[in-house]
Amino acid sequence: VSDKKALHNFISRISQKALVVVDEAYLEYTDDFEGRTALVNLQAGENVIVFRTFAKVYGLGGLGIGYTIAPKELAKHLRAKGLGDTHALNRLAIVAARAALTNRADATCVAKITADERNKWHTFLDEQGFRHSTSEANFIFFDIKKPYAEVYQQLKEKGIVIGPSYAPAYDTWLRISIGQPEDNAKVREVISLLKPEFGLPK
């Protein structure tokens, strides 16, 4: 949802009838994280719970750790059920998460680099004539105009492995994670070179 006012109004309306659960896994990649977060609603006393992860912008995907922000009464009930018990986490995950939260400058830097690389991708896709989503996350999603299975194999032969297929609805669409600048440039170069093999004009 790109319209933050519409989102906050929607949450306000629905939270009067039910608990609203908001997953903010990718939100910290956006350029208006503080303005978009559902914490605005939660702080206004609305019936909202927010989930966040350390797996994305903080780069701690292998540690399986995240956190929840909830109204005090709800948080108390969740803890009574054993949710949020730190004994279920290993010490390394806890130490890494604490370090991530105390040095948010790193996450801000990652988000900035990701945004710059994402813009390069969108410019490339526009120039090459590929229809794409307006992603604000750490991946790009675009229509390669050929069946996923064919493109997957051709890219793999070039040393590039992409994410899973979204068939049948998006059988010709690719989801590519945004990596290091040199890696992104390499993938774009390969896609350009393979266009004739895809049956597409250069």
N, CA and C of each residue as an Amber inpcrd file, in Angstrom:
protein
   606
   0.8490000  -1.1770000   0.0000000   0.0000000   0.0000000   0.0000000
   0.8910000   1.2350000   0.0000000   0.7820000   2.0690000  -1.0140000
   1.6520000   3.2380000  -1.1230000   1.0430000   4.4850000  -0.4730000
  -0.2700000   4.4870000  -0.2980000  -0.9440000   5.6430000   0.3040000
  -1.0390000   5.4250000   1.8110000  -0.1260000   6.0390000   2.5490000
  -0.0640000   5.7790000   3.9880000  -1.3140000   6.2710000   4.7180000
  -1.8990000   7.3720000   4.2550000  -3.1140000   7.8800000   4.8940000
  -4.2510000   6.8870000   4.7350000  -4.3650000   6.3220000   3.5280000
  -5.4140000   5.3230000   3.2740000  -5.2040000   4.0930000   4.1460000
  -3.9400000   3.6770000   4.2930000  -3.6360000   2.5080000   5.1190000
  -3.9900000   2.7690000   6.5750000  -3.5710000   3.9120000   7.1110000
  -3.8480000   4.2250000   8.5110000  -5.3560000   4.3460000   8.7600000
  -6.0710000   4.9180000   7.8140000  -7.5280000   5.0270000   7.9530000
  -8.1880000   3.6600000   7.9170000  -7.6870000   2.7880000   7.0410000
  -8.2120000   1.4240000   6.9380000  -8.0110000   0.6740000   8.2500000
  -6.7940000   0.7740000   8.8080000  -6.4890000   0.1040000  10.0740000
  -7.3890000   0.6390000  11.1840000  -7.5740000   1.9450000  11.2240000
  -8.4270000   2.5630000  12.2470000  -9.8470000   2.0140000  12.1860000
 -10.3490000   1.8840000  10.9680000 -11.7280000   1.4210000  10.7780000
 -11.8830000  -0.0530000  11.1510000 -10.9800000  -0.8900000  10.6630000
 -11.0810000  -2.3300000  10.8980000 -10.7870000  -2.6850000  12.3520000
  -9.8560000  -1.9440000  12.9700000  -9.4680000  -2.2670000  14.3450000
 -10.5910000  -2.0310000  15.3520000 -11.6360000  -1.3520000  14.9500000
 -12.8020000  -1.1760000  15.8220000 -13.6200000  -2.4650000  15.9340000
 -13.4040000  -3.3710000  14.9610000 -14.1750000  -4.6130000  14.9310000
 -13.3270000  -5.8610000  15.1620000 -12.0220000  -5.7550000  14.8740000
 -11.1530000  -6.9310000  14.9880000  -9.7110000  -6.5030000  15.2220000
  -8.9120000  -7.4490000  15.6770000  -7.4810000  -7.1960000  15.8370000
  -6.8430000  -7.1340000  14.4500000  -6.0910000  -6.0780000  14.1970000
  -5.4010000  -5.9290000  12.9170000  -3.9360000  -6.3330000  13.1090000
  -3.4890000  -7.3110000  12.3070000  -2.1080000  -7.7820000  12.3610000
  -1.3670000  -7.2340000  11.1410000  -0.2850000  -6.5050000  11.3730000
   0.4640000  -5.8740000  10.2850000   1.8810000  -6.4380000  10.2360000
   2.2270000  -7.0060000   9.0980000   3.5730000  -7.5370000   8.8800000
   4.4130000  -6.4450000   8.2230000   5.4320000  -5.9570000   8.9290000
   6.2710000  -4.8730000   8.4180000   7.6630000  -5.3640000   8.0230000
   7.7320000  -6.6050000   7.5350000   9.0300000  -7.2020000   7.2010000
   9.8500000  -6.3630000   6.2270000   9.1880000  -5.7770000   5.2260000
   9.9130000  -5.0250000   4.1990000   9.8040000  -3.5050000   4.3760000
   9.0900000  -3.0690000   5.3780000   8.7930000  -1.6370000   5.4890000
  10.0360000  -0.7730000   5.6590000  11.0550000  -1.3150000   6.3030000
  12.2570000  -0.5160000   6.5680000  13.0870000  -0.2440000   5.3090000
  12.6720000  -0.8330000   4.1880000  13.3230000  -0.5090000   2.9170000
  12.7210000   0.7390000   2.2760000  11.5840000   1.1910000   2.7660000
  10.9120000   2.3410000   2.1560000  11.5480000   3.6480000   2.6200000
  11.2810000   4.7100000   1.8570000  11.9000000   5.9990000   2.1840000
  11.1010000   6.7930000   3.2210000   9.9780000   6.2360000   3.6720000
   9.1630000   6.9230000   4.6710000   8.6970000   5.9310000   5.7250000
   9.6700000   5.1610000   6.2180000   9.3790000   4.0980000   7.1750000
   8.6030000   4.6030000   8.3980000   9.0750000   5.6780000   9.0110000
   8.4440000   6.1750000  10.2300000   7.0330000   6.6750000   9.9760000
   6.7790000   7.2060000   8.7800000   5.4510000   7.7150000   8.4610000
   4.4610000   6.6300000   8.0780000   4.9660000   5.5050000   7.5940000
   4.0870000   4.4350000   7.1230000   3.7520000   3.3850000   8.1740000
   4.6030000   3.2550000   9.1830000   4.4230000   2.1760000  10.1480000
   3.0650000   2.2350000  10.8570000   2.5320000   1.0530000  11.1350000
   1.2560000   0.9500000  11.8540000   1.4120000   1.2890000  13.3380000
   2.6340000   1.5870000  13.7680000   2.8190000   2.0500000  15.1490000
   2.0500000   3.3390000  15.3890000   1.8310000   4.0940000  14.3250000
   1.0300000   5.3150000  14.4330000  -0.3480000   4.9720000  14.9830000
  -0.9240000   3.8830000  14.4740000  -2.2420000   3.4370000  14.9260000
  -2.1820000   2.8480000  16.3240000  -1.1510000   2.0550000  16.5590000
  -1.0180000   1.4100000  17.8660000  -0.8560000   2.4590000  18.9600000
  -0.0490000   3.4700000  18.7040000   0.1800000   4.5320000  19.6900000
  -1.0580000   5.3760000  19.9280000  -1.9970000   5.3100000  18.9710000
  -3.2630000   6.0270000  19.1300000  -4.2680000   5.1890000  19.9170000
  -3.8230000   4.0220000  20.3940000  -4.6820000   3.1780000  21.2260000
  -5.5510000   2.2120000  20.4400000  -5.2520000   2.0280000  19.1610000
  -6.0730000   1.1420000  18.3370000  -5.6480000  -0.3210000  18.5040000
  -6.5410000  -1.2150000  18.1040000  -6.3580000  -2.6580000  18.3110000
  -5.4790000  -3.2350000  17.1970000  -4.1680000  -3.0040000  17.3260000
  -3.2140000  -3.3510000  16.2750000  -2.0130000  -4.0670000  16.8730000
  -1.4970000  -5.0270000  16.1410000  -0.2580000  -5.7000000  16.5280000
   0.6690000  -5.6730000  15.3110000   1.9380000  -5.3390000  15.5340000
   2.9050000  -5.1940000  14.4480000   3.9970000  -6.2510000  14.5800000
   4.2620000  -6.9280000  13.4680000   5.3500000  -7.9040000  13.4260000
   6.4990000  -7.3430000  12.5900000   7.7190000  -7.5160000  13.1090000
   8.9170000  -7.1050000  12.3740000   9.9550000  -8.2270000  12.4530000
  10.8670000  -8.2160000  11.4970000  11.8810000  -9.2630000  11.4400000
  13.2720000  -8.6600000  11.3260000  14.2550000  -9.4230000  11.7460000
  15.6480000  -9.0230000  11.5600000  16.2350000  -9.6760000  10.3070000
  15.3910000 -10.4120000   9.5700000  15.8700000 -11.1950000   8.4310000
  16.0950000 -10.3910000   7.1650000  15.5370000  -9.1880000   7.0770000
  15.6060000  -8.4280000   5.8290000  16.6870000  -7.3490000   5.8870000
  16.3000000  -6.1300000   6.2140000  17.2550000  -5.0190000   6.1420000
  18.4190000  -5.1830000   7.1250000  18.2320000  -5.9580000   8.2040000
  19.3080000  -6.1600000   9.1700000  20.2250000  -7.3230000   8.7750000
  19.8070000  -8.1230000   7.7910000  20.6650000  -9.1890000   7.2800000
  20.8670000 -10.3720000   8.2070000  19.9160000 -10.6300000   9.1140000
  20.0710000 -11.7330000  10.0620000  19.1240000 -12.8880000   9.7300000
  18.9580000 -13.1550000   8.4380000  17.9850000 -14.1450000   7.9840000
  18.1790000 -15.5430000   8.5280000  19.4090000 -15.9510000   8.7920000
  19.6440000 -17.3120000   9.2550000  19.3880000 -17.5280000  10.7350000
  19.0830000 -16.4700000  11.4680000  18.9610000 -16.5840000  12.9240000
  17.5310000 -16.7450000  13.4160000  16.5660000 -16.5530000  12.5390000
  15.1690000 -16.7940000  12.9100000  14.6830000 -15.9480000  14.0780000
  14.9340000 -14.6560000  14.0190000  14.5190000 -13.7980000  15.1260000
  13.8090000 -12.5510000  14.6060000  12.8080000 -12.1260000  15.3440000
  12.0650000 -10.9200000  15.0240000  11.4380000 -10.4100000  16.3140000
  10.5210000  -9.4700000  16.1900000   9.8570000  -8.9760000  17.3900000
   8.4570000  -8.4780000  17.0660000   7.6780000  -8.3650000  18.1190000
   6.2900000  -7.9390000  18.0030000   6.0710000  -6.7020000  18.8610000
   5.2910000  -5.7740000  18.3400000   4.9030000  -4.5940000  19.1150000
   3.3850000  -4.6480000  19.2380000   2.9050000  -4.6920000  20.4620000
   1.4780000  -4.9030000  20.6950000   0.9930000  -4.0810000  21.8770000
  -0.3310000  -3.8680000  21.9780000  -0.8810000  -3.2000000  23.1670000
  -0.4750000  -3.9730000  24.4240000  -0.2560000  -3.2750000  25.5300000
   0.2560000  -3.9060000  26.7500000  -0.5760000  -5.1070000  27.1930000
  -1.8880000  -4.9720000  27.1610000  -2.7460000  -6.0570000  27.6370000
  -2.6160000  -7.2840000  26.7360000  -2.5690000  -7.0570000  25.4460000
  -2.4180000  -8.1690000  24.5030000  -1.0420000  -8.8070000  24.6590000
  -0.0190000  -7.9820000  24.8330000   1.3420000  -8.5050000  25.0060000
   1.4180000  -9.3930000  26.2430000   0.7120000  -8.9940000  27.2980000
   0.6990000  -9.7830000  28.5290000   0.0920000 -11.1620000  28.2870000
  -1.0090000 -11.2090000  27.5250000  -1.6600000 -12.4850000  27.2270000
  -0.7910000 -13.3610000  26.3210000  -0.0950000 -12.7260000  25.3720000
   0.7870000 -13.4850000  24.4790000   1.9320000 -14.1190000  25.2800000
   2.4850000 -13.3620000  26.2050000   3.5690000 -13.8930000  27.0350000
   3.0760000 -15.0290000  27.9330000   1.8380000 -14.9050000  28.3900000
   1.2570000 -15.9590000  29.2290000   1.1390000 -17.2690000  28.4630000
   1.0060000 -17.1590000  27.1290000   0.9140000 -18.3430000  26.2740000
   2.2870000 -18.8330000  25.8080000   3.3330000 -18.1590000  26.2790000
   4.6850000 -18.5780000  25.9320000   5.2770000 -17.9050000  24.7150000
   4.5130000 -17.0140000  24.0910000   5.0300000 -16.3070000  22.9220000
   5.9800000 -15.2000000  23.3600000   7.0920000 -15.0700000  22.6650000
   8.0690000 -14.0530000  23.0350000   9.0350000 -14.5130000  24.1040000
   9.0180000 -15.8050000  24.4060000   9.9200000 -16.3500000  25.4130000
  11.3330000 -16.4270000  24.8400000  12.2680000 -15.7090000  25.4130000
  13.6320000 -15.6770000  24.8910000  14.3470000 -17.0210000  25.0320000
  13.8060000 -17.9210000  25.8650000  14.4290000 -19.2370000  26.0230000
  14.3130000 -20.0630000  24.7420000  13.4130000 -19.6520000  23.8510000
  13.2470000 -20.3740000  22.5840000  14.2820000 -19.9320000  21.5460000
  15.0920000 -18.9280000  21.9010000  16.0910000 -18.3980000  20.9730000
  17.5020000 -18.7090000  21.4700000  18.4250000 -18.8630000  20.5140000
  19.8020000 -19.0850000  20.9530000  20.4650000 -17.7460000  21.2860000
  21.5150000 -17.8100000  22.0520000  22.1750000 -16.5990000  22.5510000
  22.7340000 -15.7380000  21.4090000  23.2390000 -16.3900000  20.3620000
  23.7960000 -15.6470000  19.2320000  22.7350000 -14.7730000  18.5810000
  21.5250000 -15.3230000  18.3970000  20.4440000 -14.5580000  17.7740000
  20.0850000 -13.3370000  18.6140000  20.0200000 -13.5060000  19.9150000
  19.6610000 -12.4050000  20.8130000  20.7300000 -11.3100000  20.7860000
  22.0000000 -11.7080000  20.8560000  23.0990000 -10.7400000  20.8400000
  23.1180000  -9.9860000  19.5100000  22.9210000 -10.7130000  18.4030000
  22.9380000 -10.0850000  17.0780000  21.7840000  -9.1000000  16.9210000
  20.6120000  -9.4790000  17.4050000  19.4480000  -8.6010000  17.3010000
  19.6280000  -7.3470000  18.1370000  20.1830000  -7.5060000  19.3190000
  20.4280000  -6.3440000  20.1770000  21.4160000  -5.3960000  19.5080000
  22.4670000  -5.9450000  18.9150000  23.4660000  -5.1170000  18.2330000
  22.8280000  -4.3820000  17.0520000  21.9390000  -5.0730000  16.3390000
  21.2700000  -4.4530000  15.1800000  20.4230000  -3.2640000  15.6110000
  19.7120000  -3.4110000  16.7160000  18.8390000  -2.3390000  17.1890000
  19.6130000  -1.1480000  17.7450000  20.8070000  -1.4040000  18.2520000
  21.5940000  -0.3080000  18.8220000  22.4440000   0.3980000  17.7670000
  22.4520000  -0.1570000  16.5480000  23.2220000   0.4830000  15.4710000
  22.3640000   0.5290000  14.2100000  21.3110000   1.2990000  14.2720000
  20.3660000   1.3790000  13.1580000  20.9570000   2.0890000  11.9330000
  22.1170000   2.7240000  12.1190000  22.7650000   3.3910000  10.9930000
  23.1070000   2.3910000   9.8940000  23.4730000   1.1680000  10.2830000
  23.7940000   0.1390000   9.2980000  22.5620000  -0.1980000   8.4600000
  21.4160000  -0.3420000   9.1350000  20.1810000  -0.6700000   8.4290000
  19.7840000   0.4580000   7.4840000  19.9830000   1.6910000   7.9230000
  19.6840000   2.8520000   7.0770000  20.5670000   2.8470000   5.8350000
  21.8310000   2.4880000   6.0190000  22.7780000   2.4210000   4.9100000
  22.3690000   1.3280000   3.9250000  21.9890000   0.1670000   4.4400000
  21.5500000  -0.9450000   3.5910000  20.3130000  -0.5450000   2.7910000
  19.3720000   0.1030000   3.4480000  18.1420000   0.5400000   2.7720000
  18.4590000   1.5310000   1.6560000  19.4280000   2.4370000   1.9160000
  19.8170000   3.4340000   0.9050000  20.4670000   2.7680000  -0.3060000
  21.3890000   1.8590000  -0.0690000  22.0610000   1.1560000  -1.1660000
  21.0480000   0.3320000  -1.9550000  20.1400000  -0.3300000  -1.2500000
  19.1100000  -1.1300000  -1.9030000  18.2260000  -0.2580000  -2.7870000
  17.8470000   0.9040000  -2.2790000  17.0040000   1.8230000  -3.0570000
  17.7320000   2.2960000  -4.3150000  19.0090000   2.6090000  -4.1820000
  19.7940000   3.0460000  -5.3470000  19.8670000   1.9390000  -6.3960000
  20.1260000   0.7140000  -5.9440000  20.2130000  -0.4150000  -6.8720000
  18.8500000  -0.7520000  -7.4840000  17.8180000  -0.6130000  -6.6850000
  16.4550000  -0.8620000  -7.1850000  16.1080000   0.1370000  -8.2910000
  16.5100000   1.3850000  -8.1130000  16.2680000   2.4000000  -9.1460000
  17.0060000   2.0700000 -10.4400000  18.2310000   1.5500000 -10.3050000
  18.9820000   1.1280000 -11.4930000  18.2420000   0.0110000 -12.2270000
  17.6980000  -0.9200000 -11.4410000  16.9370000  -2.0200000 -12.0260000
  15.7030000  -1.5010000 -12.7580000  14.9610000  -0.6240000 -12.1380000
  13.7370000  -0.1050000 -12.7560000  14.0530000   0.6680000 -14.0390000
  15.1540000   1.4290000 -14.0160000  15.5700000   2.1460000 -15.2280000
  15.9150000   1.1490000 -16.3330000  16.6630000   0.1250000 -15.9890000
  17.0390000  -0.9120000 -16.9520000  15.8000000  -1.5970000 -17.5340000
  14.8650000  -1.9780000 -16.6760000  13.6590000  -2.6750000 -17.1280000
  12.8170000  -1.7980000 -18.0480000  12.7420000  -0.5180000 -17.7110000
  12.0030000   0.4220000 -18.5650000  12.6770000   0.5440000 -19.9370000
  13.9930000   0.6620000 -19.9200000  14.7360000   0.7970000 -21.1790000
  14.6270000  -0.4550000 -22.0380000  14.5790000  -1.6190000 -21.3920000
  14.5170000  -2.8830000 -22.1170000  13.0850000  -3.2760000 -22.4920000
  12.1140000  -2.5110000 -22.0140000  10.7210000  -2.7740000 -22.3660000
  10.0610000  -3.8720000 -21.5630000  10.5740000  -4.1450000 -20.3580000
   9.9860000  -5.1710000 -19.5000000   9.0000000  -4.5380000 -18.5100000
   7.8000000  -5.0580000 -18.4830000   6.8120000  -4.5930000 -17.5090000
   7.2360000  -5.0620000 -16.1180000   7.1110000  -4.1870000 -15.1110000
   7.5680000  -4.5610000 -13.7700000   6.6890000  -3.9270000 -12.7010000
   6.7760000  -4.4770000 -11.5030000   6.0730000  -3.8950000 -10.3620000
   6.8750000  -2.6950000  -9.8700000   6.2450000  -1.8600000  -9.0670000
   6.9540000  -0.7210000  -8.4720000   7.3940000  -1.1150000  -7.0660000
   8.2940000  -2.0580000  -7.0200000   8.7740000  -2.5930000  -5.7470000
   9.4690000  -1.5360000  -4.9100000   9.2760000  -1.6210000  -3.6010000
  10.0340000  -0.7950000  -2.6620000  10.7660000  -1.6900000  -1.6700000
  10.8770000  -2.9720000  -2.0290000  11.5290000  -3.9370000  -1.1540000
  12.9380000  -4.2440000  -1.6670000  13.4880000  -5.3920000  -1.2700000
  14.8470000  -5.7580000  -1.6780000  14.8390000  -6.7440000  -2.8440000
  13.8540000  -6.6190000  -3.7140000  13.7900000  -7.4620000  -4.9050000
  13.0460000  -6.7080000  -6.0050000  13.2040000  -7.1950000  -7.2220000
  12.4460000  -6.6470000  -8.3390000  11.6330000  -7.7940000  -8.9420000
  10.4930000  -7.4470000  -9.5310000   9.5580000  -8.4370000 -10.0610000
   9.1180000  -7.9440000 -11.4290000   9.4360000  -8.7300000 -12.4730000
   9.1560000  -8.2380000 -13.8160000   8.7830000  -9.3670000 -14.7740000
   8.1510000  -8.9710000 -15.8790000   7.6660000  -9.9130000 -16.8840000
   8.7240000 -10.0950000 -17.9680000   9.3430000 -11.2790000 -18.0090000
  10.3860000 -11.5790000 -18.9850000   9.7880000 -12.0270000 -20.3230000
   8.4820000 -12.2560000 -20.3410000   7.7180000 -12.5990000 -21.5420000
   8.0170000 -13.9960000 -22.0950000   8.6690000 -14.8120000 -21.2950000
   8.9390000 -16.2100000 -21.6530000   8.6260000 -17.0710000 -20.4420000
   8.2310000 -18.3550000 -20.6390000   7.9350000 -19.2330000 -19.5040000
   9.0920000 -19.3070000 -18.5120000   8.7610000 -19.2630000 -17.2560000
   9.7520000 -19.2480000 -16.1830000  10.7670000 -20.3860000 -16.3150000
  10.2850000 -21.6030000 -16.5850000  11.1720000 -22.7710000 -16.6230000
  12.2830000 -22.5990000 -17.6510000  11.9620000 -22.0350000 -18.8050000
  12.9580000 -21.8230000 -19.8570000  13.9970000 -20.7900000 -19.4230000
  13.5100000 -19.6920000 -18.8890000  14.4040000 -18.6040000 -18.4780000
  15.2770000 -19.0490000 -17.3080000  14.6830000 -19.7810000 -16.3630000
  15.4310000 -20.2720000 -15.1980000  16.6480000 -21.0620000 -15.6500000
  16.4490000 -21.9800000 -16.5980000  17.5390000 -22.8350000 -17.0620000
  18.6080000 -22.0230000 -17.7870000  18.1850000 -21.0730000 -18.6200000
  19.1480000 -20.2580000 -19.3560000  19.9940000 -19.4000000 -18.4150000
  19.3640000 -18.8500000 -17.3860000  20.1110000 -18.0400000 -16.4170000
  21.0370000 -18.9170000 -15.5760000  20.5620000 -20.0990000 -15.2300000
  21.3750000 -21.0190000 -14.4240000  22.6470000 -21.3990000 -15.1600000
  22.5420000 -21.5910000 -16.4710000  23.7160000 -21.9300000 -17.2850000
  24.7410000 -20.7970000 -17.2730000  24.2860000 -19.5900000 -16.9720000
  25.1740000 -18.4250000 -16.8820000  25.6130000 -18.1600000 -15.4430000
  25.2860000 -19.0880000 -14.5420000  25.6880000 -18.9470000 -13.1500000
  24.7800000 -18.0930000 -12.3020000  23.5490000 -17.8780000 -12.7750000
  22.5960000 -17.0430000 -12.0420000  21.3980000 -17.8830000 -11.6310000
  21.1360000 -17.9520000 -10.3370000  19.9990000 -18.7180000  -9.8150000
  18.9760000 -17.7350000  -9.2620000  17.7430000 -17.8360000  -9.7400000
  16.6910000 -16.9160000  -9.3110000  15.6850000 -17.6330000  -8.4150000
  14.7530000 -16.8680000  -7.8590000  13.7570000 -17.4000000  -6.9460000
  12.7420000 -18.2990000  -7.6360000  11.7850000 -18.8420000  -6.8720000
  10.8060000 -19.7920000  -7.4030000   9.8030000 -19.1540000  -8.3600000
   9.1240000 -20.0120000  -9.0910000   8.1070000 -19.5670000 -10.0380000
   6.8490000 -19.1150000  -9.3110000   6.1280000 -18.1690000  -9.9200000
   4.8430000 -17.7210000  -9.3980000   3.7190000 -18.1270000 -10.3370000
   3.9260000 -19.2720000 -11.0050000   2.9120000 -19.8300000 -11.9100000
   1.7320000 -20.3420000 -11.0830000   0.5370000 -20.4170000 -11.6860000
   0.2650000 -20.1200000 -13.0980000  -0.0200000 -18.6360000 -13.3710000
  -0.3650000 -17.8740000 -12.3540000  -0.7750000 -16.4790000 -12.5980000
   0.3520000 -15.6310000 -13.1750000   1.5920000 -15.8970000 -12.7440000
   2.7290000 -15.0840000 -13.1880000   3.8380000 -15.9770000 -13.7430000
   3.4810000 -16.8390000 -14.6580000   4.4290000 -17.8290000 -15.1680000
   5.5940000 -17.1990000 -15.9350000   5.4220000 -15.9910000 -16.4460000
   6.5050000 -15.3480000 -17.2060000   7.1850000 -14.2410000 -16.3970000
   6.8910000 -14.1840000 -15.1220000   7.4740000 -13.1400000 -14.2690000
   8.6320000 -13.7120000 -13.4430000   9.6510000 -12.8910000 -13.2410000
  10.8040000 -13.2780000 -12.4330000  10.9070000 -12.3830000 -11.2010000
  11.3010000 -13.0130000 -10.0860000  11.5790000 -12.2640000  -8.8550000
  13.0650000 -12.4040000  -8.5840000  13.7870000 -11.3040000  -8.6390000
  15.2360000 -11.3300000  -8.4440000  15.6020000 -10.4620000  -7.2410000
  16.3020000 -11.0730000  -6.3000000  16.7360000 -10.3210000  -5.1230000
  17.8110000  -9.3200000  -5.5070000  17.7820000  -8.1620000  -4.8560000
  18.7770000  -7.1140000  -5.1130000  20.0180000  -7.4240000  -4.2840000
  21.1200000  -7.6710000  -4.9770000  22.3570000  -8.0170000  -4.2910000
  23.3460000  -6.8610000  -4.2810000  24.6250000  -7.2160000  -4.3210000
  25.6700000  -6.2020000  -4.3820000  25.6420000  -5.5280000  -5.7610000
  26.0700000  -4.2650000  -5.8500000  26.0280000  -3.5510000  -7.1300000
  26.6530000  -4.3170000  -8.2890000  27.8130000  -4.9460000  -8.0570000
  28.4760000  -5.6790000  -9.1310000  27.6690000  -6.9080000  -9.5630000
  26.9850000  -7.5410000  -8.6120000  26.1490000  -8.6940000  -8.9450000
  24.9280000  -8.2680000  -9.7530000  24.3150000  -7.1690000  -9.3400000
  23.1490000  -6.6570000 -10.0610000  23.5130000  -6.3020000 -11.5020000
  24.6710000  -5.6480000 -11.6580000  25.1240000  -5.2530000 -12.9960000
  25.3460000  -6.4840000 -13.8680000  25.9060000  -7.5390000 -13.2860000
  26.1550000  -8.7790000 -14.0280000  24.8470000  -9.4040000 -14.4990000
  23.8510000  -9.4670000 -13.6320000  22.5660000 -10.0620000 -14.0020000
  21.9070000  -9.2490000 -15.1180000  21.9500000  -7.9420000 -15.0120000
  21.3690000  -7.1040000 -16.0640000  22.0760000  -7.3240000 -17.4010000
  23.4010000  -7.4600000 -17.3450000  24.1680000  -7.7060000 -18.5650000
  23.7540000  -9.0240000 -19.2120000  23.6050000 -10.0620000 -18.3910000
  23.2240000 -11.3800000 -18.9030000  21.8300000 -11.3360000 -19.5150000
  20.9010000 -10.6610000 -18.8460000  19.5390000 -10.5620000 -19.3750000
  19.5370000  -9.8510000 -20.7240000  20.3430000  -8.7980000 -20.8470000
  20.4450000  -8.0800000 -22.1250000  20.9680000  -8.9890000 -23.2230000
  22.0040000  -9.7660000 -22.9040000  22.6170000 -10.6600000 -23.8870000
  21.6860000 -11.8000000 -24.2750000  20.8370000 -12.2310000 -23.3530000
  19.9530000 -13.3650000 -23.6080000  18.6450000 -12.9680000 -24.2880000
  18.3900000 -11.6810000 -24.4100000  17.1250000 -11.2460000 -25.0110000
  16.8450000 -11.9010000 -26.3610000  17.8200000 -11.9760000 -27.2810000
  17.5390000 -12.6520000 -28.5570000  17.1670000 -14.1250000 -28.3770000
  17.8050000 -14.7930000 -27.3800000  17.4880000 -16.1960000 -27.1140000
  16.0920000 -16.3450000 -26.5230000  15.6230000 -15.2940000 -25.8560000
  14.2590000 -15.3030000 -25.3400000  13.2480000 -15.0270000 -26.4490000
  13.7850000 -14.7160000 -27.6460000  12.8950000 -14.3700000 -28.7490000
  12.4260000 -12.9360000 -28.6760000  13.2080000 -12.0880000 -27.9830000
  12.8300000 -10.6870000 -27.7970000  13.8020000  -9.7920000 -28.5550000
  13.3500000  -8.6520000 -29.0320000  14.2540000  -7.7370000 -29.7370000
  15.2880000  -7.1590000 -28.7880000  16.4930000  -6.8650000 -29.3180000
  17.5490000  -6.2850000 -28.4850000  17.1740000  -4.8650000 -28.0520000
